[in-house]
Amino acid sequence: QELKQDWPVDCTVCLDDMTWDQDECVYTYSCRCGGGFIVSEEETQRRQQDDEQEGTEEGEHRGVVVCCDTCSL
């Protein structure tokens, strides 16, 4: 599946491993280039709703591809 992605997949990160930014209402994760990966609360809620509608089982949630804000990793 990762080989069929439109973007290169640098790593897989669980939402629990990301840092919650209360002021911006986003989850962040630092990239090795010094930039960051950012996922909005809205995006996470939309994914959870999609998983519920599709009947995705616990622990089998689909991921989302997020690009770094300063590089192409």
C-alpha positions as CSV (number, residue, x, y, z in Angstrom):
1,Q,0.0,0.0,0.0
2,E,2.8,2.4,0.9
3,L,4.4,1.9,-2.6
4,K,1.1,3.0,-4.2
5,Q,1.1,6.4,-2.3
6,D,1.4,9.6,-4.3
7,W,4.0,10.9,-1.8
8,P,7.0,9.2,-0.2
9,V,6.2,7.8,3.2
10,D,9.0,8.8,5.6
11,C,7.5,7.2,8.8
12,T,4.3,6.1,10.4
13,V,3.3,8.0,13.5
14,C,0.3,7.3,15.8
15,L,-1.8,10.3,16.9
16,D,-0.9,9.4,20.5
17,D,2.8,10.1,19.7
18,M,2.0,13.6,18.3
19,T,1.9,16.8,20.4
20,W,-1.4,18.6,20.9
21,D,-1.2,22.3,20.4
22,Q,-4.1,23.8,22.3
23,D,-3.8,27.3,20.9
24,E,-3.8,26.2,17.2
25,C,-6.1,23.1,17.8
26,V,-3.7,20.9,15.8
27,Y,-1.5,17.8,16.4
28,T,2.2,18.3,15.5
29,Y,5.2,16.0,15.0
30,S,8.7,17.2,14.3
31,C,10.4,16.2,11.0
32,R,14.1,15.4,11.0
33,C,14.6,18.4,8.6
34,G,13.5,20.7,11.4
35,G,10.0,21.3,10.0
36,G,6.9,19.6,11.1
37,F,3.9,17.5,10.3
38,I,0.6,19.1,11.2
39,V,-2.9,17.4,11.5
40,S,-5.9,19.5,12.4
41,E,-8.5,18.4,14.9
42,E,-11.0,18.7,12.2
43,E,-9.1,16.2,10.0
44,T,-8.9,13.7,12.9
45,Q,-12.6,14.0,13.6
46,R,-13.5,13.5,9.9
47,R,-11.3,10.3,9.8
48,Q,-13.0,8.9,12.9
49,Q,-16.4,9.5,11.4
50,D,-15.3,7.9,8.1
51,D,-14.0,4.9,10.1
52,E,-17.3,4.6,12.0
53,Q,-19.4,4.8,8.8
54,E,-17.3,2.2,7.1
55,G,-17.5,-0.1,10.2
56,T,-13.7,-0.1,10.6
57,E,-12.8,-2.3,13.6
58,E,-10.9,-1.0,16.7
59,G,-7.2,-0.8,15.9
60,E,-7.7,-0.9,12.2
61,H,-8.1,2.8,11.5
62,R,-7.0,4.2,8.2
63,G,-4.2,6.7,8.2
64,V,-3.7,10.0,6.6
65,V,-0.7,11.1,4.5
66,V,0.7,14.4,5.9
67,C,3.5,16.2,4.2
68,C,6.2,18.1,6.1
69,D,5.7,21.9,6.0
70,T,9.3,22.6,4.9
71,C,10.6,19.6,3.0
72,S,9.5,16.7,0.8
73,L,10.2,13.8,3.2
